[in-house]
Amino acid sequence: MDYVKLGRTGLEVSRICLGCMSYGVPERGPHPWTLPEEKARPFIERALALGINFFDTANVYSDGTSEEIVGRALRDLARRDEVVIATKVHGRMRPGPNGAGLSRKAILAELDASLRRLGTDFVDLYQIHRWDDGTPIEETMEALHDVVKAGKVRYVGASSMYAWQFAKALHVADRNGWTRFVSMQDYVNLLYREEEREMLPLCRAEGIAVLPWSPLARGRLARDWDEASARSETDEFGKTLYPAASAEADRKVHARLTEVAARLGVPRAQVALAWVLQKGGVTAPIVGATRMQHLDDAVAALSLRLAPEDVADLEGPYVPHGVVGFR
């Protein structure tokens, strides 16, 4: 396993982050394909054995049960100071006022709830899951600064939003002497490269760690194009990421990926992940795993070096896409 600094911080993380949205009580959320605890724990154990020290979850994943499963597993299988636990805040956790968003009230309440579920005194990386149009960014950034100073959070990060929004948040933190974001978790893969236009250059300029989510396009880049999965058939949010208007162009990218993988003699998943890993500024792709092969492919991708002609072939068929993933 390779380890790198998280942006300009001194924190060292594995170059593969295990995404834990796939682990949770299926009946407690919109994802019936999630793995319950007895099936999820072997993946966390295998990830640790492979040297992965970086685990990403969120309060909304399976109504908090993902945090519970991850927390118990890491408490049993690893030392707390040897792992990096990341979680998120923004999504709705209960009906009614203040049950979602990035107000001071929501952040303080949801962080305490996440800490209870995770069974830890602090979170290594606390991320805003999306931008909150209903809360001034000054209120959000000050609240995040306060939880860092209280010792409940080590670092703060953000997830999918427009580059101007992220730049504004960084400016607000700098202007007020508050803790600034150290990472950006955004949607980057061979089928969706719009973040290359503004967000990735901004992150490189500001020393921000980039943690791409869905680097395999929710498995589309790992399986045959017309092959479905239980997740693809029931993942309503995932369906919004692949509109019909881009289907033909995406098919061509997939076909080119298949050609390059065959030429290199490795699975498509390894090539697609290697492309993300070699993208300038990328720190650690967030990889979900519901089969052990998913973890093996992710680690193998670290050793796969794509030649310039391979990268050119992979990127050649891409056409501009409409912006998705910010809601």
WOPE-V869658 format. One record per backbone hydrogen bond with DSSP energy under -0.5 kcal/mol. CO is the residue of the C=O (numbers start at 1). NH is the residue of the N-H. E is the energy in kcal/mol with one decimal. If there is no record, write none. Layout:
co:nh:e
CO:NH:E
CO:NH:E
This chain:
co:nh:e
2:15:-2.1
4:13:-2.9
5:7:-1.4
6:9:-1.8
11:6:-2.5
13:4:-2.5
15:285:-0.7
16:54:-0.5
17:19:-0.7
17:287:-3.0
18:56:-2.5
19:289:-0.5
20:23:-1.4
22:24:-0.5
22:35:-3.5
24:26:-0.6
25:28:-2.2
26:29:-0.7
30:32:-0.7
31:34:-1.7
35:24:-2.1
36:39:-1.1
36:40:-2.2
37:41:-2.5
40:43:-1.4
40:44:-1.3
41:45:-2.5
42:46:-2.3
43:47:-2.4
44:48:-2.1
45:49:-2.0
46:50:-1.8
47:52:-2.4
48:51:-1.4
53:55:-0.5
53:84:-3.7
54:18:-2.6
55:86:-3.0
56:20:-3.0
58:61:-0.8
59:64:-0.5
60:63:-1.6
61:64:-0.7
61:66:-1.6
62:65:-2.0
64:68:-1.6
65:69:-2.4
66:70:-2.7
67:71:-2.8
68:72:-2.3
69:73:-2.2
70:74:-2.6
71:75:-2.0
72:76:-1.8
73:77:-2.5
74:78:-1.9
79:82:-1.9
79:83:-0.5
80:83:-1.1
83:85:-0.6
84:55:-2.7
84:86:-0.5
85:124:-1.2
85:125:-1.9
86:57:-2.6
87:127:-2.4
88:59:-1.5
89:129:-2.7
90:101:-3.5
96:99:-1.3
99:93:-3.0
99:94:-0.9
103:107:-2.7
104:108:-2.4
105:109:-2.1
106:110:-3.0
107:111:-2.3
108:112:-1.5
109:113:-1.9
110:114:-2.5
111:115:-2.6
112:116:-2.0
113:117:-2.2
114:118:-2.8
115:119:-1.4
115:120:-1.6
123:154:-2.2
124:155:-1.4
125:87:-2.0
125:127:-0.6
126:157:-2.2
127:89:-2.1
127:129:-0.6
128:159:-1.0
131:133:-0.7
132:135:-1.3
136:139:-0.7
136:140:-1.6
137:141:-2.8
138:142:-2.1
139:143:-2.0
140:144:-2.3
141:145:-2.2
142:146:-2.3
143:147:-1.9
144:148:-1.6
145:149:-2.4
146:150:-1.7
147:152:-1.7
147:153:-1.1
148:151:-1.5
152:123:-2.3
155:126:-2.5
156:182:-2.8
156:183:-0.5
157:128:-2.0
158:185:-2.7
160:131:-0.5
162:166:-2.0
163:167:-2.7
164:168:-2.0
165:169:-2.3
166:170:-2.3
167:171:-2.2
168:172:-2.7
169:173:-2.1
170:174:-2.4
171:175:-2.9
172:176:-1.6
173:177:-0.8
173:178:-2.5
174:177:-0.6
180:156:-0.5
182:209:-2.6
183:158:-2.1
184:186:-0.8
184:211:-2.7
185:160:-1.2
186:188:-0.8
186:213:-2.5
189:192:-1.0
192:189:-2.0
193:196:-1.8
194:197:-1.6
194:198:-0.5
195:200:-2.7
198:202:-2.1
199:203:-2.6
200:204:-2.3
201:205:-2.3
202:206:-1.9
203:207:-0.7
203:208:-2.7
204:207:-0.7
207:8:-0.9
209:184:-3.0
209:211:-0.5
210:212:-0.5
210:283:-2.7
210:284:-1.3
212:286:-3.2
213:188:-0.9
214:217:-2.1
216:221:-2.2
217:220:-1.9
219:222:-1.4
219:223:-1.5
224:227:-1.5
229:233:-1.8
230:234:-0.8
231:234:-0.9
231:235:-2.0
234:236:-1.3
235:239:-1.5
236:240:-0.9
237:240:-1.0
237:241:-0.6
238:241:-1.1
239:242:-0.9
243:246:-1.5
244:247:-1.3
246:250:-2.7
247:251:-2.1
248:252:-1.5
249:253:-1.7
250:254:-2.4
251:255:-2.4
252:256:-2.1
253:257:-2.5
254:258:-2.3
255:259:-1.9
256:260:-2.5
257:261:-2.6
258:262:-2.1
259:263:-2.2
260:264:-2.1
261:265:-1.3
261:266:-1.9
267:271:-1.4
268:272:-2.8
269:273:-2.3
270:274:-2.4
271:275:-2.2
272:276:-1.5
273:277:-2.9
274:278:-1.8
276:279:-1.4
279:282:-2.1
281:210:-1.1
285:17:-2.4
285:287:-0.8
286:214:-0.6
286:215:-0.7
286:288:-0.5
287:19:-2.4
291:294:-1.6
291:295:-0.8
292:295:-0.5
292:296:-2.1
293:297:-2.9
294:298:-1.8
295:299:-2.3
296:300:-2.3
297:301:-1.9
298:302:-0.5
299:302:-1.1
300:303:-1.4
301:304:-0.8
303:305:-0.6
304:306:-0.6
307:310:-0.7
307:311:-2.2
308:312:-2.4
309:313:-2.2
310:314:-2.4
311:315:-2.4
312:316:-1.5
313:317:-0.6
315:318:-1.2
